[in-house]
Amino acid sequence: MKIGLTSVFVDDQPHARRFYTEVLGFQIKHDIPLGEASWLTVVSPEDPEGTELLLEPSGHPAVKPYRDALMEDGIPLAQFQVEDVAAEHERLTGLNVQFTQSPTDIRTAVIAVFDDTCGNLIQLVATKESAGE
Amino acid sequence: MADIYRALADATRRVLLDELAAGEGKTLFELCGALTMQHGLSMSRQAVSQHLAVLEEAGLVTTERRGRSKFHYFTPEPLAEIQRRWPHERTPS
């Protein structure tokens, strides 16, 4: 068994599509119209056959209270791997992305948390090579 | 105002104040991470949240919303009560 796809809820799919591709740098894998919404997935250009992220409409009434509560406490809903968290923080800050947690060294990794402007907090993580071996 | 002595009488709450005094506002998530990874104190987010509530009641922590997240800040003003109650005269050296 392996994880082929996971998802985050997004407030607005066209906006999410722009943010996840133009700002974060992912590429569209599937964009299949389904009524008012689309089956919209992105992948990393570093791993185009890898795990897909589904950008799922947030219309279900349970989604808002769930995400609002997590957002209030600063809890990220997904985690993306990068080579260098400080460099990504600088790049994304330059694109007006808001961070709720600046790059933080947690010994085994460096992490940071940003607002994806689609209703989620996302954690960036760069695992230290020496850690966890 | 709630009792600052009770608020300070707990090692975890003192560590939370250390973390907040050290820098900018922090979310509950960041504080939980710091307790676990920097201080070896592993506890539920709910427990950390309750400790923060005691500190907030005592006026030692204030919260501020930025965007949709809540950030905690150290506010040292209530500590002046200790100095007022037991004034400490410095002897000239």
gemmi code that builds the backbone of each chain (N, CA, C; Angstrom):
import gemmi

chains = {
    "A": [
        ("MET", (0.832, -1.191, 0.000), (0.000, 0.000, 0.000), (0.873, 1.249, 0.000)),
        ("LYS", (0.468, 2.262, -0.741), (1.194, 3.530, -0.662), (0.223, 4.698, -0.793)),
        ("ILE", (0.686, 5.851, -0.386), (-0.191, 7.020, -0.412), (-0.046, 7.708, -1.767)),
        ("GLY", (-1.091, 7.647, -2.578), (-1.039, 8.212, -3.919), (-1.573, 9.630, -3.969)),
        ("LEU", (-2.507, 9.922, -3.067), (-3.156, 11.226, -3.110), (-3.608, 11.609, -1.712)),
        ("THR", (-3.429, 12.857, -1.395), (-4.002, 13.375, -0.157), (-4.635, 14.717, -0.503)),
        ("SER", (-5.332, 15.335, 0.441), (-6.083, 16.522, 0.037), (-6.037, 17.625, 1.079)),
        ("VAL", (-6.219, 18.846, 0.606), (-6.528, 19.964, 1.496), (-7.789, 20.629, 0.948)),
        ("PHE", (-8.588, 21.175, 1.852), (-9.756, 21.941, 1.425), (-9.308, 23.342, 1.029)),
        ("VAL", (-9.905, 23.862, -0.021), (-9.587, 25.231, -0.445), (-10.883, 26.023, -0.633)),
        ("ASP", (-10.810, 27.318, -0.261), (-12.013, 28.155, -0.322), (-12.463, 28.412, -1.748)),
        ("ASP", (-11.509, 28.506, -2.652), (-11.845, 28.908, -4.011), (-10.865, 28.209, -4.953)),
        ("GLN", (-11.386, 27.316, -5.772), (-10.473, 26.514, -6.597), (-9.633, 27.317, -7.594)),
        ("PRO", (-10.231, 28.285, -8.325), (-9.378, 29.040, -9.259), (-8.254, 29.783, -8.540)),
        ("HIS", (-8.572, 30.340, -7.357), (-7.540, 31.024, -6.589), (-6.483, 30.022, -6.110)),
        ("ALA", (-6.942, 28.882, -5.617), (-6.024, 27.855, -5.113), (-5.113, 27.366, -6.235)),
        ("ARG", (-5.692, 27.219, -7.401), (-4.914, 26.775, -8.552), (-3.760, 27.731, -8.828)),
        ("ARG", (-4.059, 29.049, -8.761), (-3.003, 30.050, -8.971), (-1.962, 30.003, -7.866)),
        ("PHE", (-2.443, 29.962, -6.612), (-1.494, 29.994, -5.498), (-0.585, 28.764, -5.502)),
        ("TYR", (-1.184, 27.614, -5.710), (-0.387, 26.378, -5.615), (0.562, 26.204, -6.808)),
        ("THR", (0.226, 26.801, -7.950), (1.141, 26.694, -9.094), (2.074, 27.907, -9.170)),
        ("GLU", (1.498, 29.127, -9.225), (2.337, 30.298, -9.468), (3.189, 30.684, -8.263)),
        ("VAL", (2.639, 30.523, -7.058), (3.402, 30.939, -5.876), (4.237, 29.777, -5.343)),
        ("LEU", (3.591, 28.643, -5.119), (4.341, 27.524, -4.528), (5.172, 26.771, -5.566)),
        ("GLY", (4.725, 26.776, -6.825), (5.523, 26.154, -7.874), (5.149, 24.717, -8.207)),
        ("PHE", (3.993, 24.251, -7.740), (3.542, 22.909, -8.124), (2.988, 22.950, -9.547)),
        ("GLN", (2.760, 21.778, -10.142), (2.132, 21.753, -11.464), (0.833, 20.959, -11.431)),
        ("ILE", (-0.083, 21.353, -12.322), (-1.387, 20.679, -12.369), (-1.201, 19.266, -12.917)),
        ("LYS", (-1.803, 18.310, -12.227), (-1.752, 16.933, -12.721), (-3.086, 16.569, -13.367)),
        ("HIS", (-4.179, 16.865, -12.662), (-5.511, 16.613, -13.220), (-6.387, 17.831, -12.985)),
        ("ASP", (-7.192, 18.145, -13.983), (-8.173, 19.207, -13.821), (-9.405, 18.747, -14.590)),
        ("ILE", (-10.259, 17.992, -13.904), (-11.405, 17.353, -14.544), (-12.682, 18.010, -14.035)),
        ("PRO", (-13.420, 18.710, -14.926), (-14.640, 19.392, -14.472), (-15.657, 18.397, -13.914)),
        ("LEU", (-16.190, 18.734, -12.750), (-17.214, 17.903, -12.105), (-18.308, 18.841, -11.633)),
        ("GLY", (-19.254, 19.142, -12.518), (-20.292, 20.097, -12.120), (-19.678, 21.463, -11.891)),
        ("GLU", (-19.948, 22.049, -10.705), (-19.451, 23.401, -10.433), (-17.970, 23.418, -10.085)),
        ("ALA", (-17.455, 22.290, -9.633), (-16.066, 22.239, -9.205), (-15.275, 21.327, -10.136)),
        ("SER", (-14.003, 21.162, -9.809), (-13.160, 20.280, -10.611), (-12.456, 19.291, -9.702)),
        ("TRP", (-12.076, 18.173, -10.311), (-11.146, 17.272, -9.650), (-9.771, 17.841, -9.993)),
        ("LEU", (-9.241, 18.632, -9.049), (-8.052, 19.429, -9.321), (-6.908, 18.940, -8.434)),
        ("THR", (-5.898, 18.370, -9.074), (-4.760, 17.892, -8.277), (-3.464, 18.514, -8.781)),
        ("VAL", (-2.524, 18.679, -7.847), (-1.196, 19.188, -8.207), (-0.139, 18.185, -7.741)),
        ("VAL", (1.015, 18.277, -8.421), (2.174, 17.478, -8.011), (3.393, 18.394, -8.010)),
        ("SER", (4.441, 17.906, -7.384), (5.695, 18.661, -7.389), (6.421, 18.410, -8.700)),
        ("PRO", (6.989, 19.463, -9.333), (7.798, 19.238, -10.542), (9.022, 18.375, -10.242)),
        ("GLU", (9.418, 18.314, -8.953), (10.548, 17.465, -8.581), (10.153, 15.991, -8.554)),
        ("ASP", (8.842, 15.715, -8.567), (8.368, 14.334, -8.463), (6.985, 14.225, -9.117)),
        ("PRO", (6.953, 14.430, -10.466), (5.648, 14.522, -11.155), (4.815, 13.247, -11.090)),
        ("GLU", (5.466, 12.122, -10.826), (4.700, 10.877, -10.691), (4.426, 10.567, -9.217)),
        ("GLY", (4.810, 11.478, -8.355), (4.677, 11.240, -6.909), (3.285, 11.558, -6.383)),
        ("THR", (3.207, 11.693, -5.074), (1.925, 11.916, -4.402), (1.231, 13.167, -4.947)),
        ("GLU", (-0.054, 13.001, -5.259), (-0.847, 14.147, -5.723), (-1.532, 14.805, -4.535)),
        ("LEU", (-1.685, 16.113, -4.645), (-2.452, 16.855, -3.644), (-3.741, 17.329, -4.301)),
        ("LEU", (-4.858, 16.871, -3.746), (-6.165, 17.276, -4.257), (-6.579, 18.584, -3.593)),
        ("LEU", (-6.931, 19.576, -4.409), (-7.419, 20.854, -3.890), (-8.943, 20.781, -3.907)),
        ("GLU", (-9.478, 20.447, -2.772), (-10.887, 20.061, -2.686), (-11.746, 21.231, -2.205)),
        ("PRO", (-12.892, 21.477, -2.854), (-13.745, 22.601, -2.430), (-14.180, 22.457, -0.963)),
        ("SER", (-14.246, 23.610, -0.280), (-14.477, 23.586, 1.174), (-15.940, 23.794, 1.539)),
        ("GLY", (-16.841, 23.480, 0.604), (-18.249, 23.806, 0.814), (-18.965, 23.056, 1.925)),
        ("HIS", (-18.485, 21.897, 2.311), (-19.192, 21.126, 3.345), (-19.236, 21.923, 4.655)),
        ("PRO", (-20.408, 21.969, 5.320), (-20.536, 22.828, 6.509), (-19.588, 22.464, 7.661)),
        ("ALA", (-19.084, 21.250, 7.681), (-18.176, 20.876, 8.777), (-16.780, 21.459, 8.586)),
        ("VAL", (-16.476, 21.873, 7.354), (-15.096, 22.263, 7.049), (-14.703, 23.569, 7.740)),
        ("LYS", (-15.615, 24.549, 7.708), (-15.242, 25.873, 8.234), (-14.890, 25.839, 9.724)),
        ("PRO", (-15.780, 25.298, 10.581), (-15.401, 25.286, 12.009), (-14.140, 24.470, 12.288)),
        ("TYR", (-13.975, 23.401, 11.560), (-12.782, 22.556, 11.717), (-11.519, 23.348, 11.376)),
        ("ARG", (-11.549, 23.993, 10.210), (-10.334, 24.711, 9.803), (-10.112, 25.980, 10.616)),
        ("ASP", (-11.212, 26.684, 10.964), (-11.048, 27.907, 11.758), (-10.355, 27.617, 13.083)),
        ("ALA", (-10.757, 26.498, 13.722), (-10.188, 26.165, 15.029), (-8.704, 25.838, 14.906)),
        ("LEU", (-8.334, 25.115, 13.860), (-6.920, 24.770, 13.662), (-6.102, 26.011, 13.317)),
        ("MET", (-6.681, 26.851, 12.471), (-6.006, 28.084, 12.054), (-5.752, 28.977, 13.270)),
        ("GLU", (-6.738, 29.073, 14.163), (-6.593, 29.918, 15.346), (-5.389, 29.470, 16.190)),
        ("ASP", (-5.228, 28.155, 16.329), (-4.141, 27.635, 17.161), (-2.836, 27.460, 16.393)),
        ("GLY", (-2.836, 27.836, 15.109), (-1.588, 27.801, 14.337), (-1.191, 26.415, 13.866)),
        ("ILE", (-2.162, 25.510, 13.776), (-1.851, 24.113, 13.459), (-1.921, 23.858, 11.948)),
        ("PRO", (-0.808, 23.433, 11.350), (-0.802, 23.202, 9.902), (-1.561, 21.936, 9.503)),
        ("LEU", (-2.124, 21.973, 8.288), (-2.920, 20.846, 7.795), (-2.160, 19.994, 6.797)),
        ("ALA", (-1.025, 20.472, 6.335), (-0.206, 19.671, 5.428), (1.232, 20.102, 5.624)),
        ("GLN", (2.111, 19.274, 5.129), (3.537, 19.519, 5.330), (4.256, 19.279, 4.014)),
        ("PHE", (5.016, 20.291, 3.575), (5.761, 20.150, 2.322), (7.254, 20.162, 2.626)),
        ("GLN", (7.970, 19.287, 1.913), (9.411, 19.188, 2.112), (10.143, 20.150, 1.206)),
        ("VAL", (11.132, 20.846, 1.758), (11.994, 21.710, 0.948), (13.450, 21.437, 1.324)),
        ("GLU", (14.359, 21.943, 0.481), (15.785, 21.781, 0.764), (16.217, 22.735, 1.877)),
        ("ASP", (15.692, 23.978, 1.798), (16.194, 25.041, 2.654), (15.009, 25.911, 3.083)),
        ("VAL", (14.612, 25.761, 4.330), (13.430, 26.478, 4.815), (13.665, 27.992, 4.826)),
        ("ALA", (14.869, 28.415, 5.233), (15.141, 29.863, 5.302), (15.025, 30.498, 3.918)),
        ("ALA", (15.541, 29.799, 2.892), (15.481, 30.332, 1.528), (14.043, 30.399, 1.033)),
        ("GLU", (13.247, 29.366, 1.320), (11.830, 29.377, 0.915), (11.071, 30.473, 1.658)),
        ("HIS", (11.392, 30.645, 2.927), (10.741, 31.689, 3.727), (10.997, 33.052, 3.094)),
        ("GLU", (12.246, 33.268, 2.666), (12.596, 34.546, 2.062), (11.899, 34.718, 0.715)),
        ("ARG", (11.902, 33.660, -0.073), (11.258, 33.724, -1.396), (9.758, 33.993, -1.259)),
        ("LEU", (9.098, 33.243, -0.367), (7.644, 33.371, -0.232), (7.260, 34.694, 0.430)),
        ("THR", (8.051, 35.130, 1.407), (7.777, 36.428, 2.034), (7.835, 37.534, 0.985)),
        ("GLY", (8.782, 37.395, 0.036), (8.895, 38.352, -1.063), (7.663, 38.354, -1.956)),
        ("LEU", (6.903, 37.265, -1.933), (5.669, 37.163, -2.722), (4.440, 37.441, -1.856)),
        ("ASN", (4.681, 38.088, -0.688), (3.609, 38.493, 0.237), (2.904, 37.345, 0.930)),
        ("VAL", (3.543, 36.201, 1.002), (2.965, 35.096, 1.779), (3.223, 35.379, 3.259)),
        ("GLN", (2.176, 35.182, 4.071), (2.285, 35.454, 5.510), (2.671, 34.185, 6.255)),
        ("PHE", (3.684, 34.300, 7.099), (4.092, 33.175, 7.934), (3.559, 33.350, 9.351)),
        ("THR", (3.030, 32.282, 9.941), (2.634, 32.335, 11.356), (3.766, 31.838, 12.239)),
        ("GLN", (4.737, 31.166, 11.637), (5.913, 30.732, 12.392), (7.135, 30.888, 11.494)),
        ("SER", (8.094, 31.682, 11.951), (9.325, 31.886, 11.200), (10.152, 30.599, 11.242)),
        ("PRO", (11.148, 30.476, 10.372), (11.971, 29.267, 10.393), (12.490, 28.980, 11.801)),
        ("THR", (12.251, 27.761, 12.238), (12.565, 27.355, 13.608), (13.359, 26.059, 13.568)),
        ("ASP", (14.490, 26.046, 14.250), (15.305, 24.837, 14.315), (14.776, 23.954, 15.436)),
        ("ILE", (14.296, 22.765, 15.081), (13.793, 21.854, 16.113), (14.733, 20.652, 16.264)),
        ("ARG", (16.013, 20.880, 16.036), (17.097, 19.910, 16.201), (17.135, 18.877, 15.076)),
        ("THR", (16.028, 18.138, 14.858), (16.035, 17.127, 13.801), (15.692, 17.733, 12.442)),
        ("ALA", (15.159, 18.948, 12.451), (14.688, 19.572, 11.215), (14.561, 21.072, 11.430)),
        ("VAL", (14.370, 21.780, 10.329), (13.983, 23.190, 10.417), (12.568, 23.272, 9.872)),
        ("ILE", (11.705, 23.984, 10.573), (10.316, 24.092, 10.130), (9.890, 25.567, 10.076)),
        ("ALA", (8.824, 25.814, 9.351), (8.176, 27.126, 9.332), (6.729, 26.866, 8.937)),
        ("VAL", (5.848, 27.826, 9.223), (4.422, 27.642, 8.910), (3.896, 28.884, 8.206)),
        ("PHE", (3.213, 28.672, 7.082), (2.635, 29.811, 6.356), (1.151, 29.595, 6.059)),
        ("ASP", (0.498, 30.698, 5.708), (-0.921, 30.713, 5.367), (-1.048, 30.559, 3.853)),
        ("ASP", (-1.763, 29.546, 3.396), (-1.840, 29.284, 1.950), (-2.898, 30.141, 1.239)),
        ("THR", (-3.507, 31.069, 1.943), (-4.533, 31.993, 1.430), (-5.779, 31.269, 0.918)),
        ("CYS", (-5.849, 29.961, 1.170), (-7.010, 29.174, 0.750), (-7.725, 28.591, 1.970)),
        ("GLY", (-7.278, 29.043, 3.180), (-7.915, 28.590, 4.416), (-7.100, 27.617, 5.238)),
        ("ASN", (-5.840, 27.380, 4.841), (-5.023, 26.399, 5.557), (-3.687, 26.989, 5.978)),
        ("LEU", (-3.145, 26.423, 7.041), (-1.744, 26.655, 7.358), (-0.962, 25.439, 6.855)),
        ("ILE", (0.216, 25.720, 6.292), (1.060, 24.674, 5.721), (2.432, 24.755, 6.384)),
        ("GLN", (2.946, 23.598, 6.752), (4.278, 23.571, 7.352), (5.321, 23.222, 6.299)),
        ("LEU", (6.398, 23.992, 6.297), (7.562, 23.640, 5.484), (8.543, 22.926, 6.379)),
        ("VAL", (9.171, 21.886, 5.864), (10.137, 21.166, 6.686), (11.345, 20.787, 5.840)),
        ("ALA", (12.520, 21.005, 6.419), (13.764, 20.512, 5.837), (14.404, 19.620, 6.896)),
        ("THR", (14.386, 18.337, 6.625), (14.945, 17.386, 7.588), (16.466, 17.454, 7.514)),
        ("LYS", (17.095, 17.448, 8.672), (18.558, 17.461, 8.673), (19.060, 16.069, 8.318)),
        ("GLU", (20.076, 16.029, 7.460), (20.528, 14.728, 6.943), (21.032, 13.806, 8.026)),
        ("SER", (21.698, 14.395, 9.021), (22.271, 13.556, 10.074), (21.197, 13.014, 11.021)),
        ("ALA", (20.026, 13.668, 11.009), (18.997, 13.290, 11.977), (18.239, 12.047, 11.523)),
        ("GLY", (17.874, 11.251, 12.467), (16.980, 10.124, 12.212), (17.584, 9.014, 11.393)),
        ("GLU", (18.906, 9.028, 11.209), (19.529, 7.945, 10.441), (19.771, 6.745, 11.328)),
    ],
    "B": [
        ("MET", (-7.767, 40.759, 39.029), (-6.682, 40.045, 38.332), (-6.306, 38.771, 39.084)),
        ("ALA", (-6.133, 37.696, 38.346), (-5.800, 36.423, 38.983), (-4.400, 36.499, 39.584)),
        ("ASP", (-4.135, 35.531, 40.418), (-2.938, 35.513, 41.237), (-1.674, 35.257, 40.408)),
        ("ILE", (-0.739, 36.208, 40.407), (0.491, 35.982, 39.635), (1.369, 34.926, 40.298)),
        ("TYR", (1.215, 34.780, 41.645), (2.062, 33.801, 42.336), (1.664, 32.381, 41.933)),
        ("ARG", (0.374, 32.148, 41.820), (-0.081, 30.837, 41.364), (0.369, 30.603, 39.915)),
        ("ALA", (0.263, 31.655, 39.111), (0.648, 31.518, 37.706), (2.125, 31.159, 37.571)),
        ("LEU", (2.954, 31.715, 38.447), (4.400, 31.487, 38.349), (4.848, 30.215, 39.064)),
        ("ALA", (3.935, 29.597, 39.807), (4.316, 28.469, 40.665), (4.376, 27.143, 39.929)),
        ("ASP", (4.461, 27.186, 38.619), (4.456, 25.947, 37.847), (5.592, 26.016, 36.824)),
        ("ALA", (6.409, 24.963, 36.804), (7.618, 24.971, 35.964), (7.273, 25.107, 34.478)),
        ("THR", (6.211, 24.443, 34.039), (5.837, 24.535, 32.619), (5.442, 25.962, 32.261)),
        ("ARG", (4.707, 26.599, 33.171), (4.287, 27.983, 32.870), (5.486, 28.919, 32.841)),
        ("ARG", (6.482, 28.643, 33.680), (7.688, 29.494, 33.641), (8.426, 29.294, 32.306)),
        ("VAL", (8.464, 28.051, 31.822), (9.107, 27.800, 30.522), (8.329, 28.507, 29.409)),
        ("LEU", (7.011, 28.478, 29.483), (6.207, 29.184, 28.475), (6.548, 30.678, 28.477)),
        ("LEU", (6.697, 31.249, 29.669), (7.069, 32.669, 29.739), (8.462, 32.899, 29.159)),
        ("ASP", (9.402, 31.963, 29.429), (10.743, 32.076, 28.834), (10.633, 32.124, 27.317)),
        ("GLU", (9.849, 31.212, 26.762), (9.693, 31.138, 25.304), (9.098, 32.431, 24.752)),
        ("LEU", (8.089, 32.950, 25.444), (7.419, 34.155, 24.942), (8.281, 35.398, 25.157)),
        ("ALA", (9.038, 35.423, 26.272), (9.884, 36.588, 26.551), (11.013, 36.668, 25.530)),
        ("ALA", (11.365, 35.519, 24.948), (12.508, 35.460, 24.035), (12.218, 36.085, 22.677)),
        ("GLY", (10.961, 36.305, 22.345), (10.783, 36.802, 20.982), (9.391, 37.278, 20.637)),
        ("GLU", (9.090, 37.131, 19.376), (7.832, 37.624, 18.828), (6.661, 36.745, 19.276)),
        ("GLY", (5.457, 37.147, 18.901), (4.271, 36.392, 19.272), (4.309, 34.973, 18.737)),
        ("LYS", (3.783, 34.037, 19.516), (3.804, 32.646, 19.090), (2.416, 32.032, 19.164)),
        ("THR", (2.132, 31.130, 18.205), (0.865, 30.400, 18.225), (0.962, 29.239, 19.213)),
        ("LEU", (-0.191, 28.672, 19.538), (-0.218, 27.480, 20.394), (0.630, 26.370, 19.774)),
        ("PHE", (0.527, 26.201, 18.468), (1.293, 25.170, 17.767), (2.794, 25.353, 17.965)),
        ("GLU", (3.252, 26.600, 17.816), (4.692, 26.857, 17.957), (5.146, 26.615, 19.393)),
        ("LEU", (4.314, 27.025, 20.364), (4.680, 26.830, 21.773), (4.733, 25.345, 22.125)),
        ("CYS", (3.786, 24.572, 21.610), (3.795, 23.126, 21.876), (5.060, 22.498, 21.299)),
        ("GLY", (5.429, 22.934, 20.090), (6.641, 22.421, 19.458), (7.878, 22.757, 20.276)),
        ("ALA", (7.939, 23.989, 20.786), (9.098, 24.411, 21.574), (9.184, 23.608, 22.873)),
        ("LEU", (8.042, 23.388, 23.521), (8.062, 22.619, 24.776), (8.580, 21.210, 24.527)),
        ("THR", (8.110, 20.602, 23.441), (8.499, 19.222, 23.150), (9.941, 19.136, 22.685)),
        ("MET", (10.299, 19.974, 21.701), (11.590, 19.800, 21.044), (12.736, 20.486, 21.782)),
        ("GLN", (12.476, 21.621, 22.427), (13.582, 22.344, 23.083), (13.665, 22.022, 24.564)),
        ("HIS", (12.542, 21.661, 25.183), (12.543, 21.514, 26.641), (12.191, 20.102, 27.103)),
        ("GLY", (11.951, 19.193, 26.155), (11.647, 17.812, 26.539), (10.376, 17.669, 27.356)),
        ("LEU", (9.475, 18.655, 27.230), (8.217, 18.597, 27.981), (7.110, 18.192, 27.016)),
        ("SER", (6.700, 16.955, 27.089), (5.697, 16.491, 26.156), (4.336, 16.460, 26.836)),
        ("MET", (3.437, 17.270, 26.329), (2.080, 17.261, 26.896), (1.088, 17.614, 25.806)),
        ("SER", (-0.183, 17.375, 26.103), (-1.198, 17.610, 25.078), (-1.336, 19.105, 24.812)),
        ("ARG", (-1.824, 19.410, 23.600), (-2.074, 20.816, 23.267), (-3.088, 21.412, 24.227)),
        ("GLN", (-4.022, 20.568, 24.654), (-5.055, 21.062, 25.565), (-4.436, 21.482, 26.906)),
        ("ALA", (-3.465, 20.696, 27.375), (-2.807, 21.044, 28.637), (-2.041, 22.353, 28.486)),
        ("VAL", (-1.355, 22.523, 27.365), (-0.606, 23.764, 27.134), (-1.573, 24.944, 27.075)),
        ("SER", (-2.696, 24.719, 26.416), (-3.712, 25.748, 26.289), (-4.230, 26.181, 27.667)),
        ("GLN", (-4.386, 25.200, 28.570), (-4.856, 25.533, 29.922), (-3.795, 26.322, 30.692)),
        ("HIS", (-2.526, 25.958, 30.545), (-1.455, 26.726, 31.191), (-1.455, 28.167, 30.676)),
        ("LEU", (-1.641, 28.324, 29.367), (-1.662, 29.672, 28.791), (-2.842, 30.481, 29.337)),
        ("ALA", (-3.963, 29.788, 29.570), (-5.144, 30.484, 30.096), (-4.863, 31.022, 31.500)),
        ("VAL", (-4.126, 30.259, 32.318), (-3.784, 30.721, 33.671), (-2.881, 31.952, 33.577)),
        ("LEU", (-1.902, 31.896, 32.675), (-0.988, 33.034, 32.499), (-1.734, 34.263, 31.988)),
        ("GLU", (-2.705, 34.021, 31.114), (-3.475, 35.130, 30.558), (-4.347, 35.772, 31.639)),
        ("GLU", (-4.956, 34.917, 32.488), (-5.779, 35.428, 33.592), (-4.956, 36.289, 34.539)),
        ("ALA", (-3.706, 35.915, 34.731), (-2.835, 36.657, 35.636), (-2.250, 37.900, 34.960)),
        ("GLY", (-2.573, 38.095, 33.703), (-2.093, 39.282, 32.991), (-0.666, 39.166, 32.490)),
        ("LEU", (-0.085, 37.971, 32.598), (1.312, 37.795, 32.173), (1.425, 37.466, 30.691)),
        ("VAL", (0.301, 37.087, 30.108), (0.263, 36.786, 28.673), (-0.945, 37.495, 28.079)),
        ("THR", (-0.748, 38.126, 26.934), (-1.897, 38.661, 26.197), (-1.913, 38.001, 24.828)),
        ("THR", (-3.091, 37.990, 24.223), (-3.191, 37.392, 22.902), (-3.667, 38.434, 21.915)),
        ("GLU", (-3.271, 38.218, 20.681), (-3.633, 39.147, 19.620), (-3.881, 38.333, 18.360)),
        ("ARG", (-4.936, 38.666, 17.657), (-5.196, 37.984, 16.392), (-4.461, 38.682, 15.267)),
        ("ARG", (-3.774, 37.885, 14.459), (-3.141, 38.432, 13.260), (-3.632, 37.522, 12.153)),
        ("GLY", (-4.355, 38.099, 11.194), (-5.010, 37.240, 10.225), (-6.037, 36.409, 10.962)),
        ("ARG", (-5.993, 35.089, 10.782), (-6.976, 34.232, 11.438), (-6.347, 33.411, 12.553)),
        ("SER", (-5.099, 33.728, 12.888), (-4.428, 32.976, 13.945), (-4.254, 33.834, 15.186)),
        ("LYS", (-4.110, 33.140, 16.317), (-3.989, 33.823, 17.606), (-2.545, 33.716, 18.094)),
        ("PHE", (-1.958, 34.864, 18.435), (-0.569, 34.910, 18.876), (-0.502, 35.329, 20.342)),
        ("HIS", (0.417, 34.700, 21.067), (0.589, 34.966, 22.494), (1.835, 35.814, 22.714)),
        ("TYR", (1.707, 36.790, 23.617), (2.820, 37.686, 23.945), (3.007, 37.735, 25.456)),
        ("PHE", (4.255, 37.888, 25.904), (4.582, 38.065, 27.314), (4.348, 39.519, 27.692)),
        ("THR", (3.616, 39.741, 28.776), (3.426, 41.102, 29.289), (3.921, 41.134, 30.738)),
        ("PRO", (5.104, 41.710, 30.966), (5.736, 41.628, 32.289), (5.147, 42.566, 33.348)),
        ("GLU", (4.272, 43.490, 32.956), (3.816, 44.533, 33.896), (3.351, 43.992, 35.255)),
        ("PRO", (2.564, 42.894, 35.312), (2.111, 42.439, 36.637), (3.250, 42.059, 37.580)),
        ("LEU", (4.445, 41.793, 37.033), (5.566, 41.414, 37.894), (6.022, 42.579, 38.773)),
        ("ALA", (5.656, 43.805, 38.392), (6.014, 44.978, 39.200), (5.403, 44.882, 40.598)),
        ("GLU", (4.321, 44.133, 40.718), (3.659, 43.922, 42.010), (4.635, 43.326, 43.033)),
        ("ILE", (5.504, 42.446, 42.578), (6.471, 41.808, 43.475), (7.448, 42.855, 44.029)),
        ("GLN", (7.912, 43.700, 43.137), (8.862, 44.756, 43.519), (8.200, 45.771, 44.469)),
        ("ARG", (6.921, 46.076, 44.175), (6.208, 47.032, 45.039), (6.014, 46.465, 46.430)),
        ("ARG", (5.721, 45.158, 46.490), (5.380, 44.545, 47.771), (6.616, 44.313, 48.642)),
        ("TRP", (7.691, 43.937, 47.984), (8.941, 43.724, 48.729), (10.042, 44.563, 48.074)),
        ("PRO", (10.012, 45.858, 48.348), (10.965, 46.736, 47.648), (12.395, 46.281, 47.925)),
        ("HIS", (13.178, 46.393, 46.902), (14.553, 45.936, 47.001), (15.459, 47.129, 46.775)),
        ("GLU", (16.039, 47.621, 47.882), (16.921, 48.785, 47.776), (18.300, 48.307, 47.353)),
        ("ARG", (18.792, 48.882, 46.308), (20.153, 48.526, 45.894), (21.145, 49.306, 46.745)),
        ("THR", (22.119, 48.627, 47.295), (23.152, 49.340, 48.044), (24.210, 49.836, 47.071)),
        ("PRO", (24.558, 51.132, 47.197), (25.565, 51.657, 46.259), (26.890, 50.921, 46.448)),
        ("SER", (27.518, 50.570, 45.369), (28.771, 49.828, 45.488), (29.959, 50.758, 45.316)),
    ],
}
model = gemmi.Model(1)
for chain_id, residues in chains.items():
    chain = gemmi.Chain(chain_id)
    for i, (resn, *xyz) in enumerate(residues, 1):
        res = gemmi.Residue()
        res.name, res.seqid = resn, gemmi.SeqId(i, " ")
        for name, pos in zip(("N", "CA", "C"), xyz):
            atom = gemmi.Atom()
            atom.name, atom.element = name, gemmi.Element(name[0])
            atom.pos, atom.b_iso = gemmi.Position(*pos), 0.0
            res.add_atom(atom)
        chain.add_residue(res)
    model.add_chain(chain)
structure = gemmi.Structure()
structure.add_model(model)
structure.setup_entities()
